[in-house]
Amino acid sequence: MLQIQKIYKKYVTGDLEQTALDGVSLNLRDNEFVAILGPSGSGKTTLLNVIGGLDRYDSGDLIINGISTKKYKDRDWDSYRNHTIGFVFQSYNLIPHQTVLSNVELALTISGISKSERKRRATEALEKVGLGKQLHKKPNQMSGGQMQRVAIARALVNDPEILLADEPTGALDSETSIQVMDLLKEVAKDRLVVMVTHNPELAEQYANRIVRVKDGHIIDDSNPYEVDTKNMAPPKHENMGKASMSLLTSLSLSFNNLKTKKGRTLLTSFAGSIGIIGIALILSLSNGVNTYIDNIQKETMTSYPISIEAETIDLSSIMSSGGPAAGQTNDANHDLDAIYSNGSGLEMASTMTSSFTENNLTAFKKYLDNPDSEINKYVGENGIIYSYDTKFGVYTKDPDGTFVNTDGSTLTDKNSSISTMMGMSNMSPMSKMSGLPGMTSSSNNFSELLSGKDGESVSEAVKESYDLLYGSWPTAYDEIILVLDSNNEISSNTLYQLGILPSSEYKELINKIENGEEIKIESKSWNYEDICNKEFYMIPECDTYIANGDGTFKSIKEDTAEMEKLMNNAIKLKITGVVRPQEDAKNASISTALGYTRALTNYIIQYTDDSEVVKAQKENPTINVLNGMEFSPSTDDEKIADAKKYLGSLGVSDKASLFKTMMYSMQTTNDGMSNMDNPSIQAGTPDISTMSEEQLAAMLDEYLKSPDNDTLLKIYDAYISTGTYDDNMTTFGVVSLDAPSSINIYTDSFENKESISDCIEDYNSTASEEDQISYTDYIGILLSSVTTIINVISYVLIAFVAVSLVVSSIMIGIITFISVMERTKEIGILRAIGASKHNISQVFNAETFIIGLCSGLLGVGISLLLLIPINSIIHSLLGMDTVNASLPISSAIILIILSMIFTIIGGFIPSKKAAKKDPVTALRTE
């Protein structure tokens, strides 16, 4: 007898609370056919799951033959389902990779029945449902009616007291439904059968009792069963048997599952074996590692020059200082009895600041240019290369005829809010008119090619690293080369910047991206001849400053119309050829899409020196030719006079720009101008973003009606400061050939590189302190590290490859997690027939164990095969047969065990996750 006493069950999802069973009470006889009817959501399936122990009730009690389940734990419910309950589901819920016989045997296996007895009873149960001749078929080889009969056989094989059927005919046709219902009616003669159905006709035809459920309540019972509880003993707590799955069953389930996915299992095992292969090969090859690294080291060092910058940081001194991270010390020089200060952070900052040094490359260049200098004996084929910070822009027209700056600046909207925030708020009008040192430079898509010896435009080392696909290498100052990547491609961004693709198309793409739209870039192509006909115009920085007629000059870089006019007299650059880096090229050093020769650099330097703005500035070294004011006045009176002169000369646009900058400054700072006493500004911060230039200029005029000297001084210091003569010359692009920005000294061998380093040390020993050269010997630092690594190379490589084992275990974990998701329904089935959480975890641990074993065996086997050609290669490369790689048997066994351990660890978390899955939810998974 089954007693359901005031069962409550609620489901809580977030803030939503749904009552599935609301105080349901029901008594069921030991042998009757009960049909539970009700609309969807009425609670009938929840009632069935509660009876079956798949779902736990919140309160009340479920009593089976006098045994209360109120205090049942997971293990008790597992035993209850295995020994007392049999399930028949609408979707059959058979394990697809198991045979019909194995599916039926499963419940007996969990009960601990012997193999022979399991087979006998399972065969008997299948014969009773008419499937005695189809024991070894897989579920997918059977019809729906046959699969449902297998499910009934599985439910009955353990001779349960209660059979629960959830819509058993829902997926069957009418004829098959009748067969299944006849079978269930026969079963109900000697046990309790509870069926949930939507079909009232079937219920009335076959069931001898119909219970109707609605909104979690029983609203009708056609044949109620009243129990006299007064004369009954109180319910007791008792386990209904034992349920346990053997390790062999777990291995069998997992092995059969892996057999259905042979390809994935093989790939997973191979991936897991990679770490094993790596360690095995390293153990075998460790004796030859030092020789290999030594050879590679010498070959690599000859490809790198000694680089000396005009301004450098001495990394060697920082590294040699040996200081720990700021604020951290390993040993305290005081007792641990109070609070002490730690100045190591400031000391480290001081070390880094003092490590920045200025190199006098002018004096060093004289030393290098002296043919009698010893250093020249060690210079390699590529010689000594001097680099200069020439300033120029390259412009063109895109296919639509739109003016394009190849640095990409014309592709963006300068009036956008981002542009305003990034530029307007932090730059004074003076800075924008005169330019800032270092803010202008040559186009980022152009770079100078490494020149060769004896006046060659391009070094042979570069030519040997690139395939010339079309045309010829540049030789003249107005010739350039187009550089593709190894796939004959140029990035779309670069093509838009170079005006090869239209600017309007780029802006449209950017708008789509900003609007969150997904874009698809269509691949386009051009033949070499067409691309080489593209015209580019080089404009030196000095040409962007034009005379005002009063002895001063102004920048026109922001004036597109004026810049377009300059193109008429600009230097036309011609693409002479197209190149592509060779495979494994050692000196494929061109980092931009277009390369020019040293001849263009020399031309720009000379052209800039002869330009009108540079000559004017040289003639008036104390006056800034951009505004007519003195450089850095020495007194406050001179600054005030310059401020008045400057403010009086401003036009409407410049006034608007200055006022806008002052307002942004006031909004972001709390000093200087923000404290100026002025009613028009203190009245509140206006919305300047909506004002016209005329309105902004008027507000500045109002503000400056009668400024006092302190205000003028603050305006001068904050917004008008004129910089220096050298700043202007740098801005105009003036470069001295005697003062390179960097020097690269190339050598042909590692030994010569060391000799050049010695020569630089000798030069420093004779030079004055300010003329000494400081540079970072990156190769030397690298070599010192490599030397240390070589001493422990075998251990380091083994540790490194061991990481791949960890990665492999993570991958195994991911694969196991995927397997958990794929086998979610199987988890629900196993739980329904009594498998415990531990059993579920055991199944997936068994799967990772099998994969780990396969990975280990595969890894060792592949390693042994690889050692055959590897030994031949070693003998061939070294010209000796004294180095023989071999893997000891003990190491092979250890590696196999290691593989299994790592894979089991990798699958541990997913297996635990599988064990925690709710069986009801798992059964609903498709």
C-alpha angles and dihedrals in degrees: 000000000000118000122194109193121191095319116190124189128174131179118212119198112174106302092343118099119187125186110217099172121023111193097318117185123183137155119210127195123235093249120025138109108244120188118197113205130185144122123278111289093021093119100252096124090045089053090051092049091049090052089049095049093240092113124039122228119229097222141349124057140275111208122191115190092332095315115121119216095194093107097036118138128202094275092051092051091049090054091045092054093045099049106025108029134061120189129210114183134196092238093043093235096219120163103250099209093053126079121247090257092049091049091055093042092054097084090049090049091056089049089058096246116161120258097251093046091047092054093047095050094042091050090049092051092050091049090054090057092045100256101106092124097050101060097128100045121111118238092250089061093062137075123251093258092050092050091051090052089052088052090051091048090051090049092051101039093088091048095239122195092225129041116198119197121189110197091322093180098038094105097037135090121246097264094048091044090059091051092051093046091050088053093050092048089054091050091051091064092081105022143029114277118190116188129186113206144157091209110092092182092060091044093052092044099049111016122081091202130038122196117190120206130193131171092349094308132104104238100174139016118186095197110018121192115218117199125202098227093178093072094042127095114249114266116266134209112247138151114239099215142302129294124189137150118220122231089243090057090050090051090047093051092048094043092051090048092050090049089061089056101042095151095051092043091053093048092046091049091048092049089049090049094057093084091047090050091050095051092044092052093045091052088052098043103038093107092064099045098090093053092047094050092046092055094046091046095057093045092050098048094061091064095062126078127213103255121205118185128199087239119027143164120231102230091174092063091048092050093044091052085076093204117157122232115305112286094009126108131173097212129030119218092207140056118276092238104105144012114290131186121243116208097177092105093057090042090053091049089050090051092051093046093049090048091070107095137178115229119211095224091170092067092039091051089056088054092049093046091053105100089208093061111115092224091072090069090068101041112117135226093282090055126195117328121201118202125202131195097236115177121218142128130224119215136183144159122260123224089275092054093252117151110250133191106208092218086075096245094120091057092070131069107249091195094057121117090249091055090049094050093046099044117013097052096056106031126076121221087248091056092048092050098044100031128229126263111265095009094103122059144151118292114287091228093060129070137170118259121233105260123222135230125282092028098305112161093221128027118247088230089063094044091051090054096054135058112227102225098177140003122350142297114273119263106167129066093251096051127095137181127228114226122206127188123248090277094053089253139132120199116257090235090058092047091054091046091051092051093242088120119041119267091221090061091051093050090049090053092049091051090052091050092049089050090054095250121148113240132201117205112215115221113242133187140200130192117244095250094053094048091049090056090064110118124223127183122209116209117186115226092246091063091062090071116077131186120262093204094249098079094273131102134217134204117246097184091111092049106086094189092054092045090052089055090055089059089072091069098028125116109270110222117210125206104227099179151353124238138185127197115255120239111275091002112176098203104036088136103149103115099180136063093248131037130197132192132251086255090072091050091052091046093052092048092052094041092052092051089054096045122119097239093049093048091049091051092048090052091052105035094166097048124071104232090204094068108003094245128126119263112254102341111223099218135051091236091058090048091051091049091049091048092054091046093048096046091047092054096052120114125214095273094048091047090051091049093049093048092048090051091049091051093050089049091052091051093052104036137049102207142065111012095016089070095050112126108238127138095210091059098036089056088079139293109283123220096254093176090076097045127102123235090254092055093048092048090050091052091052090049090051090050093049098046093115111357117179123230094261091056092049091050091051091048090049095049094044103038114009109041106140102211121214141302091255091052091056094047090051090048091053089053099250111167130177118219087216092059111057120185091224140002125213117196114196125203133189098218142027091244091055090050089057091048091052090051088053090050091053089051089051090049091052092050091060100035125088117260094259092049097051117117122235121188139153115251096212092174091052091050089049092049093052089053093047092050090056092047093051091061091062099023097131093053093045094050092047090050089047093051089044085066087063087058089055089047088048091052090051089050090049087051090053092047090048090049089053089048089052090054091046092048097041092116090049088055089053091048093050091048090048092056093048108275112150128226088257090054091053091049088048092055093057093041086055089053093053089045091057092046090048092051091049091047092051095047091044093047095050092044094050091045092054090050092047093052090067096065092032092059090049091050092048091050091047096046097044096036090228137089099212094101110073121171116217137161118222117228091237090055091049091053092047091050091052091050089046090052092053092047093051094046092048089050090048092052096043097092096045090048090052089048089052091052091054095054115121107247094218092052091044092054091054092055116110 
